[in-house]
């Protein structure tokens, strides 16, 4: 192999600070890796030429390491600084920088892991993919110099899967991707590609560096700000740091700051340094929160670096308190001039601490739901920091709803002026990478492949049709992930809808859509687009998973040995929770994600998907297979593009699956709950998931399709068990649930208890003569406090709601009072705020309820 062009490429990448990616195959893989390392060492010192080697299987690594070695390979292993890592431990390298990265066992890699690892590679560095599975001659086109993967190869599909196959095939479009076959292909073939790279370089980094130097020099006399700003690496970081410091220093106003960035822009490090500025300006109570503790590791690392930069010493001027359970920093106490601290706080505790918060930082804000984000504002400086693109992703709640809301809220608060200080709004955007150049070719390709740059806003629709004129189609995933231009456009629309409809997203979702054998994708399309062979507007999309049909004996055996299984989420959870392994034998569909185009939400398109999905599961016959044809509406010649198999498949041509129910699992969101409840989904399980810093409710709701003729009452029996357990825990585990949510959850029982006595619970709840007399006295003497009968009201609520009460039916407002005061044991003030009802009205309803109860017991 000629080393001239390889050396030229590495020199060019180091000069212009862009990364290069290689795929190496053949019997001399180690020799090629050692050669790249040797050539790259010419442009960097040995200390900086550190290597990251990531693999999934230690045996495959040892096998490769023991393969034939020459002098160059032996020197590589003896003299190089190599850090070995499993894919599953990739989070440990966040914040580190490497010059060379070697990825082995490609079939085990996921999008998140790949992006997390690639982010740590410096400009001028190299990413090397080792492939042991590619057939040399069949999958490569030597003239075009890219991997030409045969998607119909059964061997390839079995080894790598659809996503990795699609990913490697798409790498041909990356300008800095090069394939090296250590046995056959010579690097001379890439000389034209390297020359194009040389011509295409436009260095914008020099001007940014000059601006950065001028900015740092301009505040050389301002200490300790100058020492802190020197810890930044880019002009964007330095400018963001000064902007945050300016807001912190101005104590005559409160600032609400939105700081957004892509991956690898140094957002968390800027926040850590800005907190050091706040400490220097005398701030005492600084809090930071996030959905997970891992999100603040980099923040604390740069906070400690900044404290040392401004002259503070650990254990003398400040102390670090670790959380032993989470193995992370929990709090930093500073006692240099006066008592100061920076503390991680649970999101649900922020409301309790608002009176003494001076600075609040919300890291990765887009991972919070919109309703939670609204509670984080107050009379203090608030910084909402988030990644708007990259593998952490973000969703509609932050990018659209929250940004609009916070601007309106600031205007409203400044007009009412219930606080003395003016509130200012500020947006900070970090766009310059800290490790590589702004024009990095690999980053541009990643943004294009994963649709990072074009997620928002959605394209406008050509028309808004009637939901009942739209039809549900199954998407063929082989065609969707074929890298065809048309299929990429359709995939972009589907991904856009899913990402725009959910507050938390990840590129791993793309692999799940692509590779999971039990997952399917359906889209809602106007039938006119299909009949005219147009590229259709995707109005809505749903991703489902087939679950169930697990042997009862197998499920019991797994439960006895406490084994956990991947997949089949609803069957495993319900079977274990209710100790009912007959449920595992049922066949079901779980809706993983559902989304509607942002321009037509709340118009019935989501309900139309559920309706057509149910019809598909209930139909009896399958018709002949049809091939759909589409042409590009932008094409003047209107050339027809035909897919084999069809990209969109009519459900009439599909064999109907045997399905007993359609289910969904989600974290509590009132709007989401009411959507599923409206579509006749019933709650069968609620679990309170406790994390060290976060608490959330997980719901499982299912819709019985009533096709199981062997066990007709299976759904009713599970509902009864759920209500019994729920009512027993309602005043402890579920005390914070909304009253309206609880009402709609148990509404079926409140209706059916009149018809069926088996719905009646708590028949042993009886009141003594003394308790009845107290109720009578409370009604007649209106000056008595509610605490006088508070302990009796819980018994009354269970009797009225869950016994066979045939007369004096209760109104909805009275049922809500019974649930809140009697069952949840909420305070009257809390119910008044939640129901937006005056206290005197609540007392009036209490009296009406008690009168009906006395009539019921004939007192």
Secondary structure by P-SEA (a helix, b strand, c coil): ccaaaaaaaaaaaaaabbbbbbbbbccaaaaaaaaaaaaaaaacccccbbbbbbbccaaaaaaaaaccccaaaaaaaaccbbbbbccccccccccccccbbbbcccccccaaaaaaaaaaccccbbbbbbbccccccccccccccccccccccaaaaacccaaaaaaaaaccccccbbbbcccccccccaaaaaaaaaaacccaaaaaaaaaaaaaaaaccccaaaaaaaacccaaaaaaaaaaaaaaaccccccbbbbbbccccaaaaaaaaaaaaaaaacccbbbbbcccccccaaaaaaaaaaaaaacccccccbbbbbccccccccccccccccccbbbbbcccccccccccccbbbbcccccccaaaaaacccccbbbbbbbccccccccccccccaaaaaaaaaaaaaaaccccbbbbbbbbbbccccccccccaaaaaaaaaacccccccccccccccccccbbbbbbcccccccccaaaaaaaaaaaaaaaaacccccaaaaaaacccccbbbbbbbcaaaaaacccccccbbbbbbbbccccaaaaaaaaaaccccccaaaaaaaaaaaccccccccccccccccccccccccccaaaaaaaaaaaaacccccccbbbbbbbbcccccbbbbbbccccccccccccccccccccccccccaaaaaaaaaabbbbccccccccccbbbbbbbbbbbccccccccaaaaaaaaaaaaaaaaacccccccccaaaaaaacccccccccccccccccccccccaaaaaaaaaaaacccccccccccaaaaaaaaacccccccccccaaaaaaaaacccccccaaaaaaaacccaaaaaaaaaaaaaaaaaaacc
